[in-house]
Every structure is written in C-alpha cells, then in structure tokens.
C-alpha cells in the first residue's frame, strides 16, 4: 500500500503526534489530552528531510520512523 520516500530514522516518543510539515520535514506536536487547553499547539522540527510532496498522496511518518506515502482514495461513490 505505502511506499517509503525517505529515511529519517526518527525515534517516536509517547504523547506526541509526528507528521510531515509543509517544508517536507518531520515535525511533532504535543497531543491534546483531557483537561489541557485546546488550540494551536507549539510544534518542533525533529528531522530535516526536505521531501517534495506530490498531489494525490498522503505523507506520514511510519512505524520505523521514516517518511512514507500512500495514494489517497478520492472520488469513490
């Protein structure tokens, strides 16, 4: 299903959401839990990867800490 795009080797820590930001780098934000204020969370860069994103694909950080992508399912009826 998914194909590996770049090796980042990020070690994931509990309580954080890891994602590929607009610049194509791996960033993380603290996950909202009960009782904490909601709103825009402060993010921090974890790894500088510089992935060029293509339309129609979903980019994510996989279990091994690398950047992968999967084709988005669009237009099914």
C-alpha positions in Angstrom: 0.0 0.0 0.0 2.5 2.6 1.1 6.0 3.3 -0.3 9.0 4.6 1.6 10.0 8.0 0.3 12.9 9.0 2.6 14.9 7.6 5.5 14.6 9.8 8.6 15.2 7.3 11.5 13.1 9.2 14.0 12.6 7.7 17.4 9.0 8.3 18.4 8.2 9.4 21.9 4.8 8.8 23.6 2.4 11.7 23.9 3.5 13.4 20.6 1.9 13.5 17.1 4.5 13.1 14.4 3.8 14.5 10.9 5.4 15.7 7.7 5.2 19.5 7.6 4.8 21.9 4.6 8.6 22.1 4.1 8.7 18.3 3.8 10.5 17.8 7.2 9.4 15.7 10.1 7.8 17.7 13.0 6.0 16.8 16.2 3.3 18.4 18.4 2.2 17.6 21.9 -1.1 15.6 21.7 -4.2 17.2 23.4 -5.3 15.2 26.5 -8.2 15.7 28.8 -8.1 18.9 30.9 -5.5 20.7 28.8 -6.2 23.8 26.7 -7.1 23.2 23.1 -6.0 25.3 20.2 -2.8 25.6 18.1 -0.1 23.5 19.6 3.6 24.5 19.5 5.5 22.4 17.0 9.1 21.5 16.8 11.2 20.0 13.9 12.6 16.6 14.6 14.4 15.8 11.4 15.3 17.8 8.3 14.3 15.6 5.3 13.1 18.0 2.6 10.6 15.7 0.8 9.0 17.1 -2.3 5.2 16.4 -2.0 3.1 15.3 -5.0 -0.6 15.9 -5.3 -2.8 12.9 -4.6 -0.6 11.3 -1.9 -0.8 11.3 1.9 2.6 11.7 3.5 3.2 10.3 7.0 5.9 9.0 9.4 5.7 5.2 9.5 6.5 2.8 12.4 10.2 2.7 11.7 10.4 6.5 11.8 10.8 7.0 8.0 8.7 9.2 5.7 6.3 7.1 3.6 3.4 8.0 1.3 0.1 6.3 0.2 -2.2 7.1 -2.7 -5.3 9.0 -1.4 -8.6 7.3 -2.1 -10.7 10.1 -3.8 -13.9 10.1 -5.9 -15.4 6.7 -4.9 -19.1 6.7 -5.0 
